[in-house]
Amino acid sequence: MRRFWHNLLAILLGNLCYFSLQRWLPVGARHTPFAIDWGLAVDFWFCLVFWGLLRFFRYFR
């Protein structure tokens, strides 16, 4: 159950950061609703970065 909350928090923080910064991203990195595009890959990268940061800080806690 702990892993679920860790993953959920990483996804929520990553999406929050991505959609907050989306208007300043290049056009190719913006997500178009209901389409598979590079914006999804950039969004996934944001979530992955937060997942790694959460894991890093949990390791040194």
Residue frames as qw, qx, qy, qz and C-alpha x, y, z in Angstrom:
[[0.000, 0.885, 0.465, 0.000, 0.00, 0.00, 0.00],
 [0.338, -0.737, 0.101, 0.576, 2.93, 2.32, 0.68],
 [0.371, -0.063, 0.597, 0.708, 4.14, 1.94, -2.92],
 [0.155, 0.682, 0.658, 0.279, 0.67, 2.90, -4.19],
 [0.158, -0.935, -0.220, 0.229, 0.72, 6.21, -2.29],
 [0.426, -0.506, 0.370, 0.653, 4.29, 6.87, -3.39],
 [0.324, 0.203, 0.686, 0.619, 3.38, 6.34, -7.06],
 [0.040, 0.813, 0.567, 0.124, 0.16, 8.33, -6.78],
 [0.265, -0.858, -0.041, 0.438, 1.97, 11.28, -5.22],
 [0.397, -0.288, 0.513, 0.704, 4.62, 11.20, -7.95],
 [0.233, 0.464, 0.703, 0.485, 1.93, 11.21, -10.67],
 [0.082, -0.897, -0.431, 0.053, -0.03, 14.03, -9.05],
 [0.332, -0.754, 0.137, 0.551, 3.06, 16.19, -8.48],
 [0.400, -0.078, 0.616, 0.674, 4.36, 15.50, -11.99],
 [0.160, 0.625, 0.661, 0.382, 1.04, 16.38, -13.61],
 [0.189, -0.907, -0.269, 0.262, 0.66, 19.47, -11.45],
 [0.360, -0.579, 0.323, 0.656, 4.10, 20.69, -12.47],
 [0.342, 0.144, 0.696, 0.614, 3.61, 19.81, -16.17],
 [0.082, 0.731, 0.616, 0.283, 0.21, 21.44, -16.54],
 [0.247, -0.871, -0.143, 0.399, 1.39, 24.50, -14.59],
 [0.288, -0.557, 0.432, 0.648, 4.33, 24.97, -16.96],
 [0.592, 0.372, 0.674, 0.240, 2.58, 23.83, -20.15],
 [0.325, 0.917, 0.225, -0.063, 1.94, 27.31, -21.56],
 [0.080, -0.881, 0.408, 0.226, 5.68, 28.08, -21.49],
 [0.671, -0.152, 0.676, 0.264, 6.76, 24.79, -23.07],
 [0.074, 0.285, -0.612, -0.734, 7.53, 24.59, -26.80],
 [0.699, 0.159, -0.101, -0.689, 4.55, 23.75, -29.00],
 [0.648, 0.212, -0.717, -0.147, 5.83, 20.21, -29.62],
 [0.236, 0.065, -0.842, 0.480, 5.95, 19.48, -25.89],
 [0.448, -0.015, 0.303, -0.841, 2.36, 20.55, -25.22],
 [0.203, 0.172, 0.964, -0.025, -0.30, 17.89, -24.90],
 [0.425, -0.041, -0.354, -0.832, -3.34, 17.90, -27.13],
 [0.595, -0.053, 0.599, -0.534, -6.39, 16.33, -25.44],
 [0.859, 0.250, 0.379, -0.237, -7.44, 12.89, -26.73],
 [0.683, 0.667, -0.296, 0.018, -4.26, 12.46, -28.78],
 [0.864, -0.315, 0.124, 0.372, -1.04, 10.52, -28.42],
 [0.401, 0.858, -0.104, 0.303, 1.72, 13.07, -28.85],
 [0.555, 0.307, -0.462, 0.619, 5.07, 14.20, -27.48],
 [0.323, -0.576, 0.206, -0.722, 3.28, 16.06, -24.70],
 [0.913, -0.336, -0.092, -0.211, 2.45, 12.73, -23.09],
 [0.830, 0.141, -0.304, 0.446, 6.12, 11.77, -23.14],
 [0.157, 0.500, -0.305, 0.795, 7.09, 15.08, -21.53],
 [0.637, -0.510, 0.064, -0.575, 4.36, 14.63, -18.92],
 [0.963, -0.149, -0.216, 0.062, 5.63, 11.11, -18.21],
 [0.593, 0.340, -0.350, 0.640, 9.15, 12.52, -17.79],
 [0.224, -0.571, 0.246, -0.751, 7.92, 15.02, -15.19],
 [0.857, -0.384, -0.007, -0.342, 6.21, 12.21, -13.27],
 [0.911, 0.085, -0.278, 0.292, 9.33, 10.07, -13.49],
 [0.295, 0.500, -0.364, 0.728, 11.49, 12.88, -12.12],
 [0.490, -0.522, 0.234, -0.657, 9.18, 13.32, -9.13],
 [0.966, -0.176, -0.154, -0.108, 9.10, 9.56, -8.58],
 [0.745, 0.252, -0.354, 0.506, 12.89, 9.53, -8.46],
 [0.007, 0.544, -0.323, 0.774, 13.04, 12.54, -6.14],
 [0.734, -0.452, 0.082, -0.500, 10.55, 10.99, -3.74],
 [0.970, -0.047, -0.207, 0.116, 12.46, 7.73, -3.75],
 [0.519, 0.438, -0.361, 0.640, 15.77, 9.56, -3.23],
 [0.222, -0.538, 0.320, -0.748, 14.48, 11.51, -0.23],
 [0.880, -0.331, -0.026, -0.339, 12.80, 8.44, 1.24],
 [0.876, 0.158, -0.347, 0.295, 16.08, 6.54, 1.01],
 [0.390, 0.329, -0.404, 0.759, 17.98, 9.16, 3.00],
 [0.484, -0.606, -0.039, -0.630, 15.25, 9.66, 5.59]]
